[in-house]
Amino acid sequence: MARLLITDDDPAILGLIRAILEPEGFEIAEAHNGIEAVEAVEHSDFDLLILDIMMPEMDGIAATAKLREEYNIPVILL
């Protein structure tokens, strides 16, 4: 089963993406900003990251740049 990390500050979008992907067999974890996403990746393994571009504290582009320093996980930016 593939593990995905979805990062968005909008709970409705998180819920929508979860509702679409969980029935397809994906294991979903959530983060609410880029800082939480970076911390989640440091503590767990993921097969794919889905990141919102515009978020508080650390946006998706900055989080992707930070993660690329150490990880080579596929990323989809929304």
C-alpha positions as CSV (number, residue, x, y, z in Angstrom):
1,M,0.0,0.0,0.0
2,A,1.4,3.4,-1.0
3,R,1.8,6.0,1.8
4,L,0.9,9.6,0.8
5,L,1.4,12.8,2.7
6,I,-1.2,15.5,1.9
7,T,-0.3,19.0,3.0
8,D,-2.9,21.9,2.8
9,D,-4.1,24.5,5.2
10,D,-7.7,24.1,4.0
11,P,-9.5,21.2,5.8
12,A,-12.0,20.9,3.0
13,I,-9.3,20.2,0.4
14,L,-7.6,17.7,2.8
15,G,-10.9,15.9,3.2
16,L,-11.7,15.9,-0.5
17,I,-8.3,14.4,-1.5
18,R,-8.6,11.9,1.3
19,A,-12.1,10.9,0.2
20,I,-10.8,10.3,-3.4
21,L,-7.6,8.4,-2.6
22,E,-8.4,6.3,0.5
23,P,-11.0,4.1,-1.4
24,E,-8.3,3.5,-4.0
25,G,-6.1,1.8,-1.3
26,F,-3.7,4.7,-0.4
27,E,-2.7,5.2,3.2
28,I,-3.0,9.0,3.9
29,A,-1.2,11.2,6.4
30,E,-2.0,14.9,6.7
31,A,0.0,18.1,7.5
32,H,-1.4,21.6,7.7
33,N,1.7,23.6,6.6
34,G,5.2,23.1,5.1
35,I,6.8,22.9,8.5
36,E,4.6,20.0,9.5
37,A,5.2,18.3,6.2
38,V,9.0,18.5,6.6
39,E,8.7,17.1,10.2
40,A,6.4,14.3,9.0
41,V,8.9,13.3,6.3
42,E,11.7,13.3,8.8
43,H,9.8,10.8,11.0
44,S,8.1,8.6,8.5
45,D,8.4,7.1,5.0
46,F,6.2,8.3,2.2
47,D,5.8,7.3,-1.4
48,L,4.4,10.6,-2.6
49,L,3.9,14.1,-1.3
50,I,1.0,16.3,-2.3
51,L,1.7,19.9,-1.3
52,D,-0.4,23.1,-1.6
53,I,1.7,26.0,-2.9
54,M,0.2,28.7,-0.7
55,M,0.2,27.9,3.0
56,P,1.1,29.8,6.2
57,E,4.5,29.5,7.9
58,M,6.2,27.6,5.1
59,D,4.7,27.3,1.6
60,G,4.8,24.3,-0.6
61,I,7.7,25.5,-2.7
62,A,9.9,26.3,0.3
63,A,9.0,22.9,1.8
64,T,9.9,21.1,-1.4
65,A,13.2,22.9,-1.6
66,K,13.9,22.0,2.1
67,L,13.0,18.3,1.5
68,R,15.1,18.1,-1.7
69,E,18.2,18.8,0.5
70,E,17.9,15.2,1.9
71,Y,15.1,13.3,0.2
72,N,14.1,12.3,-3.3
73,I,10.4,11.7,-2.8
74,P,8.0,12.5,-5.7
75,V,6.1,15.7,-5.1
76,I,2.9,17.0,-6.7
77,L,2.3,20.8,-6.1
78,L,-1.3,22.0,-6.1
